[in-house]
């Protein structure tokens, strides 16, 4: 699955997450060239993802072994 293209197709323009070092990161999706670049910026390659579009703040959980990284999505 092309995660970056999926987020763009759903109309999202940015994603926020906390890096593995605890730093808050905000990505403008149009500035990310590919899903591989997205994973490089996240510093992880998820083994699976879950999408929650109906939450107050939509998000995607990216599972890496026993850990979870939450990408909070925005259309504005």
Protein Blocks (a to p, Z undefined) as FASTA:
>chain_A
ZZklmmmmnopabdcdddfkopacdddfklpmbfklmmmmnopacfbdcddfkbmbacdd
ddehjbccdddddfZZ
